[in-house]
Every structure is written in structure tokens, then in C-alpha cells.
Amino acid sequence: MMQNPFNIDPQHARDEVEAFRRKLEAGMETLRNVGPIELGSTPREAVYREDKLTLWHFVGEKKPTAKVPILICYALVNTPWMVDLQADRSMVRNLLEQGEDVYLIDWGYPDGADRWLTLEDYIDGYLDRCVDTVRRRHELDAINLLGICQGGVFSLCYTALHGDKVRNLVTMVTPVDFHTPDNMLSHWTRGVDIDLFVDTVGNVPADLMNWAYLTLKPVRLNQQKYVGLVDILDNPKEVENFLRMEKWIFDSPDQAGEAFRQFAKEFFQENRLMRGEAKIGERVVDLGAIRQPVLNIFAEQDHLVPPAASKPLGDLVGSDDYTAIAFKGGHIGIYVSSRAQREVPPAIHEWLAKR
């Protein structure tokens, strides 16, 4: 009789195959009954529009208690709805519950008309006019600014150049040193002929950007998560959560070509922010000019913005009121995990309340 070299129990194997079949069968029913997947769960109103941009003001269940509103500046590479993904996973909703008055910049979807937009257009133009809109609505000289990822870089540049309009600055998963050894995305970008790339494609396609991010963790992000999907196919709520995250990942905007060129070359390739040589228009960005209180939150397991890329900020800003918080999670978990819901918005609110 032939021996079983892998010590496999045939009955156990049949049971696993049958369980897998039942999961798939239940999943077909689940998927047929899933309704439209929406992003952005918190009630909001548009208070300013310009070109593709919309400035949203969120409406909580109670009036804000914070005297100074907070404006969230998200990255260009995804839609901003990761901060308001769904009711039970929403940084925005939790900030409102803490008493904050929250605004958010939605950059929209660039098209051919936006091919030549520059970083100056985004930072000295769109971002500045959003800040001014919030200042006018609240009759304040300065407001609080929360920058996330690339939006955090924008917020650092903006605060260094327009410090009189920013009361307190919060940065989340924001790179400052783009040349740390563990920054795989930076290593890739430094090997690209950016001028040839942008001159060839114009605006950078969202699908190409998504492919680059997914291949940073190819097995986890392209295989394991879909294999794991089978385990939740009989749970409609979990399937809906999974599809909502997938929609956010793949519903990304293209990148305005000229702004992409500048950001990739000045920040990723030449590390000018770290060296004090980054320029917005004709002005040099000196992080030492940031005298406002700064709260810097980074994620310990972040594969896109490693902690080492964020930590140097404290040595570069000119503020004597600098706080750093390390969050136990990843680049996405810092917005949507249950730990994040418990820890991050209260930490931001408490820090702001003291100032």
C-alpha cells in the first residue's frame, strides 16, 4: 500500500473542500444582494468649489465646541474618503464627536485641462484659497491644518510659506526624509527618468500608480487578500466592507503631469525638503520657519511612509512645541482600524485643546 508522504488526512481534506464550496455558494448569494457601495458617510456641505476641487464642511450630530476649525489636506494620489470610509470607521466622524469643526479638501479628478498644474498652483493657489475660505467663514486670522501623507508635505510647505494663517499643524504619515534605506517607493522612483516619463504620458494614469503601490507588497495585496475574501463571503457586512475598501483603492484620480514631475524630482529623487532646498514657485521652503505647535503622527508598520521618513521632522521645524506620536499600525490602518478609531482622533483633539 502506497504511503502518504505528506501525512494528509483524506477526510479532513474533503471536509475543507466542502467548506470551501459552501463558502463560495453562500458568497454568490451575498454578492447578488450587495447594494451600491458608497464612500463618505458623514453629512457634509460644499462651501467652496474651484475647477475640480471641492471644499467640504462636515455636519456633526452636535455643534462643535472647538473655537478653531481644522482643515484636512489629503494627498493627490487617492480620493480623500479614507478619512470618512464608513460610519464605524471614520476619522472625520470621530473628530466631530470630540467637538472639532472639520473641513476637507477634495482635489477631484484631474483631466487634460490640468496637465500643466504645478505644485505652486496646488499649494499657493488651491490650498491657500481653501484656507482663506475657512478663515473668512469663522472670522479668524489662522486655522488648524491637518495634512495626511503627500497632503502633509503640502501642509508643511504651506505652513512654512504662510505661517500667519496656520494656528496649529498636525501631520499624519507624512514623509520628510525621502531617502531612508527602508523607503522602497523612493528607491524605485529614483531610478525613473521622470522627465521622459511625464513628457510621454502627460497626466500620470491612476491605474499605473495603483499598480506601483500594489507591487510594493505583491503577495499580500494581489493574492492573499483575495484568498482571504473566501472566509468572509457568507458575511454580508464584511463583504460590503471589503468592497468599499476595494472601491477606494481603485477609484483613484490621475495625477496632473507637471505637479507629479516636480514632486517626484524635488522630493523623491533630490530629497530637497530634508535639505532645505525645496521650492514652491520661486520661494524656498524652510521648515525652520514653522514656529507653530506641531503634532506629528506616524505609523510603526507603514510600508509607504516608513517611520524613519517622518521622525526627522522634529529636528527640522523651528517650533519649540513639537509632539510625535507612534501609532501601532500601517499606512491605512491609521485611519480605519478599530485601534485608530479609539486612539487617533482623541489624541488630535486633546493636543489641539491644550493649545
BAGU-982531 format. One record per residue (C-alpha): x, y, z; residue in one letter. Coordinates in steps of 0.5 Angstrom, whole numbers. Layout:
rec u = X v = Y w = Z rest = A
...
END
This chain:
rec u = 0 v = 0 w = 0 rest = M
rec u = 3 v = 7 w = -2 rest = M
rec u = 5 v = 11 w = 4 rest = Q
rec u = 2 v = 18 w = 4 rest = N
rec u = 9 v = 22 w = 4 rest = P
rec u = 5 v = 29 w = 6 rest = F
rec u = 1 v = 26 w = 12 rest = N
rec u = -5 v = 29 w = 9 rest = I
rec u = -12 v = 26 w = 13 rest = D
rec u = -16 v = 25 w = 7 rest = P
rec u = -23 v = 26 w = 11 rest = Q
rec u = -20 v = 33 w = 13 rest = H
rec u = -18 v = 35 w = 6 rest = A
rec u = -25 v = 33 w = 4 rest = R
rec u = -28 v = 37 w = 9 rest = D
rec u = -24 v = 43 w = 8 rest = E
rec u = -26 v = 43 w = 0 rest = V
rec u = -33 v = 42 w = 2 rest = E
rec u = -33 v = 48 w = 7 rest = A
rec u = -30 v = 52 w = 1 rest = F
rec u = -35 v = 50 w = -3 rest = R
rec u = -40 v = 52 w = 2 rest = R
rec u = -37 v = 59 w = 3 rest = K
rec u = -37 v = 60 w = -5 rest = L
rec u = -44 v = 58 w = -5 rest = E
rec u = -46 v = 63 w = 0 rest = A
rec u = -42 v = 68 w = -3 rest = G
rec u = -45 v = 68 w = -9 rest = M
rec u = -52 v = 70 w = -6 rest = E
rec u = -48 v = 75 w = -2 rest = T
rec u = -45 v = 79 w = -8 rest = L
rec u = -52 v = 79 w = -11 rest = R
rec u = -55 v = 82 w = -5 rest = N
rec u = -50 v = 88 w = -4 rest = V
rec u = -52 v = 95 w = -6 rest = G
rec u = -49 v = 101 w = -8 rest = P
rec u = -42 v = 102 w = -5 rest = I
rec u = -41 v = 109 w = -2 rest = E
rec u = -35 v = 113 w = 0 rest = L
rec u = -36 v = 119 w = 5 rest = G
rec u = -41 v = 117 w = 10 rest = S
rec u = -42 v = 124 w = 14 rest = T
rec u = -46 v = 129 w = 12 rest = P
rec u = -43 v = 135 w = 9 rest = R
rec u = -44 v = 141 w = 5 rest = E
rec u = -40 v = 144 w = 0 rest = A
rec u = -37 v = 151 w = 2 rest = V
rec u = -32 v = 153 w = -4 rest = Y
rec u = -31 v = 150 w = -11 rest = R
rec u = -26 v = 152 w = -16 rest = E
rec u = -24 v = 148 w = -22 rest = D
rec u = -24 v = 140 w = -20 rest = K
rec u = -23 v = 142 w = -13 rest = L
rec u = -29 v = 142 w = -7 rest = T
rec u = -28 v = 144 w = 0 rest = L
rec u = -33 v = 140 w = 4 rest = W
rec u = -35 v = 142 w = 11 rest = H
rec u = -38 v = 136 w = 16 rest = F
rec u = -44 v = 137 w = 20 rest = V
rec u = -44 v = 133 w = 26 rest = G
rec u = -50 v = 131 w = 31 rest = E
rec u = -48 v = 137 w = 36 rest = K
rec u = -45 v = 144 w = 35 rest = K
rec u = -37 v = 144 w = 35 rest = P
rec u = -34 v = 146 w = 42 rest = T
rec u = -27 v = 148 w = 39 rest = A
rec u = -26 v = 155 w = 38 rest = K
rec u = -21 v = 154 w = 32 rest = V
rec u = -23 v = 149 w = 26 rest = P
rec u = -19 v = 144 w = 23 rest = I
rec u = -18 v = 143 w = 15 rest = L
rec u = -16 v = 137 w = 13 rest = I
rec u = -11 v = 137 w = 7 rest = C
rec u = -10 v = 130 w = 4 rest = Y
rec u = -6 v = 127 w = -2 rest = A
rec u = -7 v = 128 w = -9 rest = L
rec u = -6 v = 120 w = -10 rest = V
rec u = -12 v = 118 w = -8 rest = N
rec u = -19 v = 121 w = -6 rest = T
rec u = -20 v = 123 w = 1 rest = P
rec u = -25 v = 119 w = 3 rest = W
rec u = -20 v = 114 w = 7 rest = M
rec u = -22 v = 119 w = 13 rest = V
rec u = -29 v = 118 w = 12 rest = D
rec u = -30 v = 111 w = 10 rest = L
rec u = -36 v = 109 w = 13 rest = Q
rec u = -40 v = 111 w = 20 rest = A
rec u = -36 v = 106 w = 24 rest = D
rec u = -29 v = 107 w = 21 rest = R
rec u = -29 v = 115 w = 20 rest = S
rec u = -23 v = 119 w = 23 rest = M
rec u = -28 v = 125 w = 21 rest = V
rec u = -34 v = 123 w = 25 rest = R
rec u = -30 v = 122 w = 31 rest = N
rec u = -26 v = 128 w = 31 rest = L
rec u = -33 v = 131 w = 30 rest = L
rec u = -35 v = 127 w = 36 rest = E
rec u = -29 v = 130 w = 40 rest = Q
rec u = -32 v = 137 w = 39 rest = G
rec u = -28 v = 139 w = 33 rest = E
rec u = -30 v = 143 w = 27 rest = D
rec u = -28 v = 139 w = 21 rest = V
rec u = -27 v = 142 w = 13 rest = Y
rec u = -24 v = 137 w = 8 rest = L
rec u = -20 v = 139 w = 1 rest = I
rec u = -23 v = 134 w = -4 rest = D
rec u = -18 v = 135 w = -10 rest = W
rec u = -23 v = 132 w = -15 rest = G
rec u = -20 v = 128 w = -22 rest = Y
rec u = -15 v = 132 w = -26 rest = P
rec u = -16 v = 131 w = -33 rest = D
rec u = -12 v = 134 w = -40 rest = G
rec u = -14 v = 141 w = -38 rest = A
rec u = -10 v = 140 w = -31 rest = D
rec u = -4 v = 138 w = -35 rest = R
rec u = 1 v = 144 w = -33 rest = W
rec u = -2 v = 145 w = -26 rest = L
rec u = 5 v = 146 w = -21 rest = T
rec u = 6 v = 145 w = -14 rest = L
rec u = 5 v = 152 w = -13 rest = E
rec u = -2 v = 152 w = -16 rest = D
rec u = -4 v = 147 w = -11 rest = Y
rec u = 0 v = 150 w = -5 rest = I
rec u = 0 v = 157 w = -6 rest = D
rec u = -7 v = 157 w = -10 rest = G
rec u = -12 v = 152 w = -9 rest = Y
rec u = -10 v = 150 w = -1 rest = L
rec u = -9 v = 158 w = 0 rest = D
rec u = -16 v = 159 w = -2 rest = R
rec u = -19 v = 154 w = 2 rest = C
rec u = -15 v = 156 w = 8 rest = V
rec u = -18 v = 163 w = 7 rest = D
rec u = -25 v = 161 w = 6 rest = T
rec u = -25 v = 157 w = 12 rest = V
rec u = -22 v = 164 w = 16 rest = R
rec u = -27 v = 168 w = 13 rest = R
rec u = -33 v = 163 w = 15 rest = R
rec u = -30 v = 164 w = 22 rest = H
rec u = -27 v = 171 w = 22 rest = E
rec u = -20 v = 168 w = 24 rest = L
rec u = -13 v = 170 w = 22 rest = D
rec u = -11 v = 163 w = 23 rest = A
rec u = -14 v = 156 w = 23 rest = I
rec u = -11 v = 149 w = 25 rest = N
rec u = -9 v = 145 w = 19 rest = L
rec u = -8 v = 137 w = 19 rest = L
rec u = -4 v = 134 w = 13 rest = G
rec u = -4 v = 127 w = 11 rest = I
rec u = 1 v = 123 w = 7 rest = C
rec u = 3 v = 128 w = 1 rest = Q
rec u = -2 v = 133 w = 4 rest = G
rec u = 2 v = 133 w = 10 rest = G
rec u = 8 v = 135 w = 5 rest = V
rec u = 4 v = 140 w = 2 rest = F
rec u = 2 v = 143 w = 9 rest = S
rec u = 9 v = 143 w = 12 rest = L
rec u = 11 v = 147 w = 5 rest = C
rec u = 4 v = 152 w = 6 rest = Y
rec u = 6 v = 153 w = 14 rest = T
rec u = 13 v = 155 w = 12 rest = A
rec u = 11 v = 160 w = 7 rest = L
rec u = 4 v = 162 w = 10 rest = H
rec u = 5 v = 162 w = 17 rest = G
rec u = 1 v = 167 w = 19 rest = D
rec u = -5 v = 163 w = 17 rest = K
rec u = -4 v = 157 w = 21 rest = V
rec u = -5 v = 156 w = 28 rest = R
rec u = -3 v = 149 w = 30 rest = N
rec u = 0 v = 144 w = 25 rest = L
rec u = -2 v = 136 w = 25 rest = V
rec u = 2 v = 132 w = 20 rest = T
rec u = 0 v = 124 w = 19 rest = M
rec u = 4 v = 119 w = 16 rest = V
rec u = 8 v = 125 w = 13 rest = T
rec u = 15 v = 124 w = 9 rest = P
rec u = 20 v = 129 w = 11 rest = V
rec u = 27 v = 125 w = 9 rest = D
rec u = 25 v = 121 w = 3 rest = F
rec u = 32 v = 118 w = 2 rest = H
rec u = 31 v = 113 w = 8 rest = T
rec u = 34 v = 106 w = 7 rest = P
rec u = 27 v = 103 w = 8 rest = D
rec u = 23 v = 107 w = 3 rest = N
rec u = 22 v = 102 w = -3 rest = M
rec u = 18 v = 107 w = -6 rest = L
rec u = 23 v = 112 w = -6 rest = S
rec u = 28 v = 107 w = -9 rest = H
rec u = 24 v = 106 w = -15 rest = W
rec u = 23 v = 113 w = -16 rest = T
rec u = 30 v = 115 w = -16 rest = R
rec u = 31 v = 110 w = -22 rest = G
rec u = 26 v = 113 w = -26 rest = V
rec u = 27 v = 118 w = -32 rest = D
rec u = 22 v = 123 w = -29 rest = I
rec u = 22 v = 128 w = -35 rest = D
rec u = 22 v = 123 w = -40 rest = L
rec u = 16 v = 119 w = -37 rest = F
rec u = 12 v = 126 w = -36 rest = V
rec u = 13 v = 128 w = -43 rest = D
rec u = 11 v = 121 w = -45 rest = T
rec u = 5 v = 120 w = -41 rest = V
rec u = 2 v = 127 w = -39 rest = G
rec u = -2 v = 126 w = -34 rest = N
rec u = 0 v = 120 w = -30 rest = V
rec u = -5 v = 115 w = -30 rest = P
rec u = -9 v = 113 w = -24 rest = A
rec u = -8 v = 105 w = -26 rest = D
rec u = -1 v = 106 w = -26 rest = L
rec u = 0 v = 109 w = -20 rest = M
rec u = -4 v = 104 w = -16 rest = N
rec u = 0 v = 98 w = -20 rest = W
rec u = 6 v = 101 w = -17 rest = A
rec u = 3 v = 101 w = -10 rest = Y
rec u = 1 v = 94 w = -10 rest = L
rec u = 7 v = 91 w = -12 rest = T
rec u = 11 v = 94 w = -6 rest = L
rec u = 7 v = 88 w = -3 rest = K
rec u = 5 v = 84 w = -9 rest = P
rec u = 3 v = 77 w = -5 rest = V
rec u = 0 v = 81 w = 1 rest = R
rec u = -4 v = 86 w = -4 rest = L
rec u = -5 v = 82 w = -10 rest = N
rec u = -6 v = 75 w = -8 rest = Q
rec u = -7 v = 74 w = 0 rest = Q
rec u = -13 v = 79 w = 1 rest = K
rec u = -17 v = 75 w = -5 rest = Y
rec u = -16 v = 69 w = -2 rest = V
rec u = -18 v = 71 w = 5 rest = G
rec u = -24 v = 74 w = 2 rest = L
rec u = -27 v = 67 w = 1 rest = V
rec u = -27 v = 67 w = 9 rest = D
rec u = -32 v = 72 w = 9 rest = I
rec u = -36 v = 71 w = 3 rest = L
rec u = -42 v = 69 w = 8 rest = D
rec u = -42 v = 75 w = 12 rest = N
rec u = -45 v = 81 w = 8 rest = P
rec u = -43 v = 86 w = 13 rest = K
rec u = -35 v = 84 w = 12 rest = E
rec u = -36 v = 83 w = 4 rest = V
rec u = -39 v = 90 w = 4 rest = E
rec u = -33 v = 93 w = 8 rest = N
rec u = -28 v = 89 w = 3 rest = F
rec u = -31 v = 92 w = -3 rest = L
rec u = -32 v = 99 w = 0 rest = R
rec u = -24 v = 99 w = 1 rest = M
rec u = -23 v = 96 w = -6 rest = E
rec u = -27 v = 102 w = -9 rest = K
rec u = -23 v = 107 w = -5 rest = W
rec u = -16 v = 104 w = -8 rest = I
rec u = -18 v = 103 w = -15 rest = F
rec u = -23 v = 109 w = -16 rest = D
rec u = -16 v = 114 w = -16 rest = S
rec u = -15 v = 120 w = -20 rest = P
rec u = -10 v = 121 w = -25 rest = D
rec u = -4 v = 126 w = -23 rest = Q
rec u = -3 v = 133 w = -26 rest = A
rec u = 3 v = 131 w = -30 rest = G
rec u = 7 v = 138 w = -28 rest = E
rec u = 6 v = 137 w = -21 rest = A
rec u = 8 v = 130 w = -21 rest = F
rec u = 14 v = 132 w = -24 rest = R
rec u = 16 v = 137 w = -19 rest = Q
rec u = 14 v = 133 w = -13 rest = F
rec u = 18 v = 126 w = -16 rest = A
rec u = 24 v = 130 w = -18 rest = K
rec u = 25 v = 135 w = -12 rest = E
rec u = 22 v = 131 w = -6 rest = F
rec u = 23 v = 123 w = -8 rest = F
rec u = 30 v = 124 w = -12 rest = Q
rec u = 33 v = 130 w = -9 rest = E
rec u = 31 v = 130 w = -2 rest = N
rec u = 30 v = 137 w = -2 rest = R
rec u = 25 v = 138 w = 4 rest = L
rec u = 30 v = 135 w = 8 rest = M
rec u = 36 v = 139 w = 5 rest = R
rec u = 32 v = 146 w = 6 rest = G
rec u = 32 v = 147 w = -2 rest = E
rec u = 25 v = 145 w = -4 rest = A
rec u = 22 v = 151 w = -8 rest = K
rec u = 15 v = 153 w = -9 rest = I
rec u = 15 v = 157 w = -15 rest = G
rec u = 21 v = 162 w = -13 rest = E
rec u = 21 v = 161 w = -6 rest = R
rec u = 25 v = 156 w = -2 rest = V
rec u = 21 v = 152 w = 4 rest = V
rec u = 25 v = 153 w = 10 rest = D
rec u = 22 v = 148 w = 15 rest = L
rec u = 25 v = 152 w = 21 rest = G
rec u = 20 v = 158 w = 19 rest = A
rec u = 15 v = 153 w = 22 rest = I
rec u = 14 v = 156 w = 29 rest = R
rec u = 7 v = 154 w = 31 rest = Q
rec u = 6 v = 148 w = 35 rest = P
rec u = 7 v = 141 w = 31 rest = V
rec u = 4 v = 134 w = 32 rest = L
rec u = 7 v = 129 w = 28 rest = N
rec u = 3 v = 122 w = 28 rest = I
rec u = 7 v = 116 w = 24 rest = F
rec u = 5 v = 109 w = 24 rest = A
rec u = 10 v = 104 w = 26 rest = E
rec u = 8 v = 99 w = 21 rest = Q
rec u = 8 v = 104 w = 15 rest = D
rec u = 11 v = 101 w = 8 rest = H
rec u = 9 v = 107 w = 4 rest = L
rec u = 12 v = 112 w = 9 rest = V
rec u = 17 v = 109 w = 14 rest = P
rec u = 17 v = 112 w = 21 rest = P
rec u = 24 v = 114 w = 19 rest = A
rec u = 22 v = 118 w = 14 rest = A
rec u = 17 v = 122 w = 19 rest = S
rec u = 22 v = 122 w = 25 rest = K
rec u = 27 v = 128 w = 23 rest = P
rec u = 21 v = 133 w = 23 rest = L
rec u = 22 v = 135 w = 30 rest = G
rec u = 30 v = 137 w = 28 rest = D
rec u = 28 v = 141 w = 22 rest = L
rec u = 22 v = 145 w = 25 rest = V
rec u = 23 v = 152 w = 28 rest = G
rec u = 18 v = 150 w = 34 rest = S
rec u = 19 v = 149 w = 41 rest = D
rec u = 13 v = 146 w = 42 rest = D
rec u = 13 v = 139 w = 38 rest = Y
rec u = 10 v = 133 w = 39 rest = T
rec u = 11 v = 126 w = 36 rest = A
rec u = 6 v = 120 w = 37 rest = I
rec u = 8 v = 113 w = 34 rest = A
rec u = 1 v = 109 w = 32 rest = F
rec u = 2 v = 101 w = 32 rest = K
rec u = -1 v = 100 w = 25 rest = G
rec u = 0 v = 101 w = 18 rest = G
rec u = -1 v = 107 w = 13 rest = H
rec u = -8 v = 105 w = 12 rest = I
rec u = -10 v = 102 w = 19 rest = G
rec u = -8 v = 109 w = 22 rest = I
rec u = -15 v = 111 w = 19 rest = Y
rec u = -19 v = 105 w = 19 rest = V
rec u = -17 v = 100 w = 25 rest = S
rec u = -21 v = 100 w = 31 rest = S
rec u = -15 v = 102 w = 35 rest = R
rec u = -14 v = 108 w = 31 rest = A
rec u = -22 v = 110 w = 32 rest = Q
rec u = -20 v = 109 w = 39 rest = R
rec u = -14 v = 113 w = 40 rest = E
rec u = -12 v = 118 w = 34 rest = V
rec u = -18 v = 123 w = 34 rest = P
rec u = -18 v = 123 w = 41 rest = P
rec u = -10 v = 125 w = 41 rest = A
rec u = -11 v = 130 w = 36 rest = I
rec u = -17 v = 133 w = 40 rest = H
rec u = -13 v = 133 w = 46 rest = E
rec u = -7 v = 136 w = 43 rest = W
rec u = -11 v = 142 w = 40 rest = L
rec u = -15 v = 143 w = 46 rest = A
rec u = -9 v = 145 w = 50 rest = K
rec u = -7 v = 150 w = 45 rest = R
END
